[in-house]
Amino acid sequence: MTGELCYLSIAETGPLLKSQQLSPVQLTNAFLNRIEAIDSRIHSFVLVTREEALRQAKAVEKEIASNRYRGPMHGIPIGLKDLIETAATRTTAHSKVLIDYIPSEDATAVSRLKDAGAVLLGKLGCLEFAHGSPSPDQAWPPVRNPWNPEHGFTGGSSTGSAAAVAAGLVMGALGTDTGGSIRNPASFCGIAGLMPTYGRVSRKGVIPYSFSLDHCGPMAWTAEDCAIMLQAIAGYDPDDPGSANLPVPDYTAALNIGIRGMRIGVIRHFYESYLPPEDETRRAFEAALQELTKLGAVLEDVKLRELEDYDDCKVIISEAEFFAVHEKDLLERFEDYGANLRFRAVPGGLIRAVDYIQAQRQRRKLVAEMQTLFAGYDAMVTLCTYGPAPKVSTDEPTHFFQRPNLTAVFNVTGNPAISIRTGFDRMRLPLAMQIIGRPFDEATILRIAHAYEQATPWRRLRPSLM
């Protein structure tokens, strides 16, 4: 019974809680018991807030019984990337530098989820300060991939968020994305991960990596669940300088009307020189394109700048800003950072002001080019990663980190993008594509993702961990 409850989607669970066919306390206990039974194999949690979660669940149960149902997130068990601040609950950013940090207030996105009635089960692992790669001297063991804990890397950096959702340890989670940190782990763990438009979701209370590239967004089993979570957290926040003061649409209203007649641009040139036609990831993507065509979309190849143009811009901006955030601690507490992070962070202090300014100027050109190209399309699609999760080893998964980044393009331009599963490779590891939308048009890419998920069998398959 525990497995059955924990493998429900948010969309399936909401009506059961609202009608009182399912108890929030029963649901929360099912997840807490599953975490206790399984998480020692994948290390997705750095902190389980059992007592607080049960307190919240009991309060939720009373509210629903008193006809004070708040909406589809009311009573839903969730987790938070441990980069997102929580009042009176430790927030470490997976680093010894913040090992004892207890914030005084919740991040705005957390406050909004609590206002929606979500039940917080705890804090989820990530790469240290959302940067770099797993390091052997981290304060916690690296998160493992639920599809194959002995093999699968989880990407970076919202690793615990992706793994916990895939393993059925939470129904949804928040992650952050500066160069693919929601979409890459979502791809490798076979879930849906949405990076909203820059400014759509407040980053107040999210420990920064790069002020001008950071996004905060939902990670869940389905695109529909991401839409439900986004509804709860989206909106203007005057305390976030990057927040956009724009109306928030109903993200679930158009999910089921189909995609017939939509014009979708296909970005093939990003990966063609790296993957042969017979590659499993490429073949799964082509099959996904055929499915979109069957659903009535009109597909056409499009060409953007080369990946390196976006990657160079992203690296200069993000590394300079990361060093600016961490300069004091890097100088005073250098050894408290993991070895891999130290190696990657220090060069940020050598970036010249003129190079940073030129990168920001180049970024504005890339944004303008993207807006012009999008004038003829409702959305675009391309691969999310070059393949399935690489094997975990003592060395970095070099083919993940040393090829041009397929996801950072859209951090540079600020467009919304979602990763969804397109199948499996021969090792039964998930494969994925990303769908990219116009700025503040998350509704369209959620609609495309939902249509594809409804038409294909991939969402019905879960990793086996019990």
GIQUIHU-V636257 format. One record per pair of residues at least 12 apart in sequence whose C-alpha atoms are under 7 Angstrom apart, sorted by the first residue. I is the first residue (numbers start at 1). GAP is how many residues later the second one is. Records with the same first field share a line. If there is no record, write none. Layout:
I->GAP  GAP
This chain:
2->28
5->22
6->24  25  162  163
7->161
9->162  212  216
10->66  161  215
11->214
14->58  59
18->46  51
23->38
24->33  36  37  51
25->29  32  33
28->26  29  49
31->138  139
32->18
34->135
35->134
41->108
42->101  102  103  104  107
43->98  99  100  101
44->80  81  99  116  119  120
45->77  78  79  80  115
46->77  78  79
47->75  76
48->73  74  75
49->72  73
50->71
53->66  67  68
56->63
57->18  62
60->15  57
70->46  47
71->45
72->156
73->43  44  45
74->42  43  44
75->42  43  44
76->42  43  95
77->41  42  43  44  93  94
78->40  41  42  43  92  93  94  95
79->41  42  43  44  45  82  91  93  94  95
80->42  43  44  81  93  94  95
81->42  43  44  45  77  79  80  93  94
82->12  41  42  43  44
83->46  123  124
84->23  121  122  123
85->18  21  22  120  121
86->17  19  20  21
87->16  17  18  19
88->14  15  16
89->13  14
90->12  13
93->35  36
94->31  32  33  34  35  45
95->33  34  43  44  242
96->43  240  241
97->239  240
106->99
107->97  98  99
108->94  96  97
109->93  124
112->120  121
113->119  120
116->116
124->36  37
125->18  34  35
126->31  32  33  34
127->29  30
129->80
130->27  79
131->26  210
132->208  209  212
133->207
135->203  204  205
137->201  202
138->200
143->16  17
145->18  44
146->17  20  21  317
147->42  282  316
151->240  241
152->237  238  239  240
153->236  237  238  239
154->31  34  35  235
155->29  30  33
156->25  28  29
157->24
158->17  18  23  24  27
159->26
161->12  13  14  58
162->23  24  27  29  57
163->26
165->55  56
166->23  24  25  55
167->296
171->49
172->47  48
173->45  46  47
174->43  44  45
175->41  42  43  44
176->38  39  40  41
177->18  37  38  39
178->32  35  36  37  233
179->228  229  232
180->227  228
182->12  13
183->235  236
184->200  201
186->233
187->197  232  233  234  243  244  245
188->200  201  242  243
189->241
190->231  240  241
191->29  30  31  229  230
192->27  28  29  30  31  226  227  228
193->25  26  27  225  226
194->23  24  25  32  223  224  225
195->20  21  22  221  222  223
196->19  21  220  221  246
197->217  218  219  242  243
198->17  216  217
199->43  44  45
200->34  35  43  44  240
201->15  32  33  34
202->34  35  38  41
203->13  37
204->35  36
209->113
210->108  111  112
211->110
213->198  199
218->12
223->223  226  227
224->226
227->24  25  219
228->24
231->20
234->14
235->13
251->192
254->193
255->191  192  195
258->193
259->36  37  38  189
260->35  36  37
261->35  36  37
262->35  36  116
263->34  35  36  114  115  116
264->33  34  35  36  113  114  115  116
265->34  35  36  37  112  114  115  116
266->33  34  35  36  114  115  116
267->34  35  36  114  115
268->114
269->34
270->36  37
280->145
281->105  106  150
284->138  139
285->137  148
288->134
292->160
307->97  98
308->96
310->99  102
311->93  94  97  98
313->46  50
314->94  98
316->40  43
317->39  42
319->26  29
320->28  29  31
323->22  25  26
363->49
366->47
367->46
374->64
378->59
379->56  57  58  59  66
380->55  56  57
381->53  54  55
382->51  52  53
383->49  50  51
384->22  23  35  48  49  50
385->21
387->44
388->41  42  43
389->40
415->21  22  23  24
416->20  21  22  23  26
417->17  18  19  20
418->16  17  18
419->13  14  15  16
420->12  13  14  29
421->12  37
423->35
